[in-house]
Structure formats: structure tokens, C-alpha cells
Amino acid sequence: MTRADNHKKAKCLALEHSNKGRAWAKSQIGSAYMGGMSGLPLDREKGVQFFKEAADQRDPDGLLELAVAYNIGYTAVLERHESKYLYYLGEAADLGHPRAQRLLALSHDDECNCEKGYLHYITLAASNGDYKAGVSLGHSYIFAQHCLTKSYTLGKHYSDPEKYSTEAEEGNPRAAFNLSISLYHQVDERFEGIIEIPGYSPIPKSLFWARIAMKKGSTETAGIATNLISILENDTKSHCANCRKEAENSSLKRCVRCLGAWYCGKECQVQHWKNGHKFDCIKSK
């Protein structure tokens, strides 16, 4: 069965259930009309009508989509209405919709400047699996924003892609930046500034995430990540990671896998691997 066949089957199924009055199906059909997808024509008037019917039945997706429609506004279909946007967004959020919780958190932050409301909804969204909310919350912990106490542990916890089964965005530059910072400082705090202990070194993984932030981030994020990479590399390439011998005329050889450790020779590289670098090393992208 082709992808087109699957879409056609899904549309027919949603239409069948929509005709039976099922709210979730009305939300799906509404989305199809709004985007002209799944074989349905672009018809925003019908799309909004389906969203309203789903919202009347308290369907979280319908409530969210109707809120978004009020936030955008469509000429001759629906006027932009800020208070209705916030009302329907709040209804969807209180029914547990993660994306609605994240958007409501942002509205508290932007419109109301309400730290309590922002933290309440952004934490709910992150706990319910919204990856972007987790990244935002992690960033706030790392930089002690929104009245939070600085915590690199919680910064890493909320930014880690492995926590999110449906949206594990390894390439998300903000998450990558959060991880590069928090991984480094966690070890720095734990071992009181000694960061090159084999088996516990944060350098390879911190460099791994910083490189993703540098390649895919905004100008600001990329710039900070580039500085972090420069600091870490300049420090570590000045000596052998195993015997600590100082480099002479750039004579050290780099680990070709993680690009985060330098050695004066094969013997030191093998010994360092056995001592714990095998747990720290991560293939560079």
C-alpha cells in the first residue's frame, strides 16, 4: 500500500468517525481542510467549523487548533481575537495538551510577564513530553532565569533528547548548547575543577553537542558554542591526555573518533582508552 493509499484510508476513516460525532475525528478533518491535505480541498471556513464542533465536545486538539485559528485570524472566516485565543488555549492546556501548555507558558512570559504562570505551564508541558518546552526549561535552569536557582543537573535533565520518545531532536541547536554547557559544569562542580578524569571526562560529549550548536544554531548560539569549543580544545591539546606531557610544536595526535583528546603516542592512547576514555569517547559529527 502506497503512502497516498494510507492517507486516503485515514481520511475515509476520520470522515466516518466524524459523521458519528467523534470529536477527535472532527479535529483531524478540520486540520485537513485548513491545509488542503489528505485529498480534501483548502477550505478554512469548513476547517474552523470542524474545530468549533470538536472544541464544543472538549477535544484537546480541537481546542488548541481553534485557539491557533483565533490567534492567526482568517479574512472573511474568523477575526483575530486575543482573549478567545487565550481562553481556548487555557482549556486545551488544562486538559493536558502539551503543546497548548507550552504556548500558554509563552503567553504568560510575553504578555503577562508572570513568572509563576510561565513556570507552571512550561513544567507541565515538559513533563508531558513536549521537547521544546523541556529545552526552554533546561535553558532557564542553566542560566538561572525566571526566578529559578541555577542547576546544571536539571538543565541537562530537561534538555536531554533521550527523555522524549516522539520528538528526540538530536539536531536541535538550543538543546545541544544546553547539553554542552551542563555536561561540562556538572563534572567541573563534582570534581572541583578536575575535568580530565578518564571515564568521567565531559570534554568529548561537551564538544559533540557544542559542534551541533555551532553548525545549526543562531548567530548568537553558534558564536557562544564556537568560543566554548575553542576554550576546550586549546586547553586539552596542550598536553597528552594520558601522561600529561606538554605538547611540543603541535606534536600531539588527536583521537580521530571524538576529536576531544590528544596523545603523545599510540601507547598513551591505548592506555588512556583502557583507563576510561572508552566510556567518554563519542563519535564526532
N, C-alpha and C positions, 0 to 999 in steps of 0.2 A: 504493500500500500504506500503510495507517494505522500509527501507532505501535504500537497493540495487536497488529496483524498481525506487525510486526517483532519484538516481544517474544515472541510465540508461536513464530515461526520460530526465534529464537535459543534459546528453551527446548528446542524439539524437537531442535535441532542439538546442544546441550550434553548432553541426555539420551542421544542416540545415541552420542556420543563417550564419555560417562561409562560407558555399558554396555560399551564396547570397552576400558575400563580406562585411559583417558587422564586423567592427574592434573589437568590444567588445567580439564577439564570438571567433574570432581568438585568442585573448589573453587567453580566457578560455581554448580553445583546446590546445594551446601552453603549458599552465601550466599542463594540464592533461598528455601530452606527457612527459614533463620534470620530472614528478613524478611517471609516470606509474599508473595513477589514473583513476577513472571513467570508467574502462573497457578498457582503451587504453594501449598499451604496452609502456614500457620505451623506448623512442626514442628521445634523446636530439637534434639530428640533425633536426628532424621534429619540435620539440618544438621551437628551435631557429628560424626556418624558419617562423613559425606562428607568433612569436614575431616580427620579422622583418617586416612582412606584416602589422601587426597591428600598429607598430611604424610608418611605411610609411604613414598610414592614420591618424597619430597624436592621437592615442588612448592612454590616460594617463597610463593605466595598461600595455599596450604593451611596451610603452617607458620605464617604470620602470623595467619590467621584462627583457627587453633586456639590460638595464643598469646593472642589477644584474648579468646577464649572462657574460657580459664583465668584471665585477669585479671578478667573480669567475674563469672563463676560463674553457673550457672543451676540453680535449685532442681529437684531430682529428675532432673537431667540431667548436670550437671558441677559439682563443687565448685571453688570458687576456690582456686588453687594458685600461689603466687608463684614458687616455684622452677621449676615447669613453664612458667609464663608466660615467664620469662627464658630458659629453655632453648630453647623453640621460637622465641622472638623472635630469639635469637642465631643459630639455624640459618638462619632466613629472611634475617637481615642478612648473614650470611657468604656466602649465595648471591646477594647483590646486590640485595635488595629495598629500595628507597629509604625507604619508609615504616617498615619494620622497623628500618632503620639509625637513622632519626630517633628512634623510640620507645626504642630501646636506648640511644641517646645520652642521652635524658632520664632514663632509669632510672639511668644512671651518675651523672648530675648530682644527682638527687634522693635516691637510695638509698645510693650508694656514696661520694658526694662525690669522685668520681675524675675529675680534670681531663683526664688523658691519655685515658681511655676515652671521655669525652664528646667531646673534640675529634676523636678518631679517627673515631667513627661519625657525628658531625654533619657533618664534612667529606666523608665518603663519601656521605652522603645528599644533601648539596647538590650534589656533583659528579655524582651520578646523576639530578639533575633534580628533587629534592624541594624545592618552593618554600618551604615553611615552614621547612625546615632552613636554606636559604640566608638567609632573613630573620633567623633566630636567630644564625647565624654572623656575618652582617653587623653585627648589633647588638653582638655580642661584640667585634668589631674596632673599632667606633666608640668604645666605652666601655672598651676595654682590660680585658675580663673574661676569666675562665678562663685567666689567665696569658698572654694574647695581648698583643702590642705594638700600641698604638693605630695604626690605619691607616684613614684616610677613603677611600683608594683601594680597599682590599679591602672596606670596609664598603659602598661603592657597588656594587662588583662583585657581591657575593653578594646584595644586596637588589634589584637591578635586575630588574623583571618581564620585560624583553625577553630575559633569559637562559633563561627557562623556557617552552618551547613549549606545554606541556599545561596549566600552571597559572599563566598570567600574570595574577595578581590585581592589577590596577591599583588596585583599591579597598582593598587590604589596608592598614589604618592603620599597623601597625608598620613595614611596608616603606616606606610613604610617609614616615613620620617619619625612618627611617634615611636615605632619599634626600635629604630636605630638609636634614638636618644635614651629610651627607657632601659633597653638591654645593657647599654654601656654603664649608665649611672647605677643600676641595680647592683652590678658587680663591684663598681667603684665604692659604693657605700658599704656593701657587705664585707669586703676585704680591705677596707680603709686605704683605698688608693692603689692597691696592688692588683693590676688587672691582667697580668700575663701568666696566671697560674694554669698550667696545662690541664685541660678537662673542665676549666671554669672560665676561660677567657671569653669575653664578649666581643672581641675585636672582629673575628671573621663574620659573625652574624650581624653585628652592627654595621660593618662595611657593606654587607649584602643588601640590607634594607636601605642604607643611605644611597647606594648606587641606583636603586629603583627610584627613590625620591628625586635624585639628581636628573635622571633621564626623563621622568614623566611628570614631575611636579611643576607648579607655577614658577615664575621667575624668582619670587621670594623664597619658596621652599627649596628650589634647586640650588639657589645661592648658599643657603644655610647648610644644606646637605654637602655641597662641594667643599665648604670650609671644614666641616666635620671630617670628611674623607681625607682632606689634606693634613689635618692635625694628626689623625690616627696613623696614616701611612708614614708621615715624616718621623713620628715617634718610633714606630715599630721597625722601620727599615734601617734604623741607625745601629742596630745590633742583632746578633744571632738570637733567635727565639729560644734556642736550647742552651747554649753555653754562655750567652750574654756577651760574647766577644764583640767589641766595637767594629763597625764597618770601616773598611779602608778603601777609598776610591771606588765606591759603589761595587764592591766585590761580592756582596751577598746575593744569593739566589732566592727567588721568590717561590712560594708554594703556588703551583700553577692551578690548583683546584679552587682555593678560596681567595687567593691574592691578598691574604691577610697575615702572612708570616714570612720571615726571611731567615736564611740559614747560611752558615759559612761553608757547609759541605753536605754531602749525602749522608754521612754518618750522623751528623747532628739532626738532620731532617727525619731520619728513621727513628732515632731515639726520642725525639720530640713527639712523633706520631704515637709511639708506644706509650709514652708518658701521659697522653691525654688529648693531644691535638686531633686525634681521630674523632673525638666527641665534639670538638669545637668547629672543625672544618665543615664548610658548606660550599657547594659548587657555585661559583660566581656567575652572574648573568651578564 
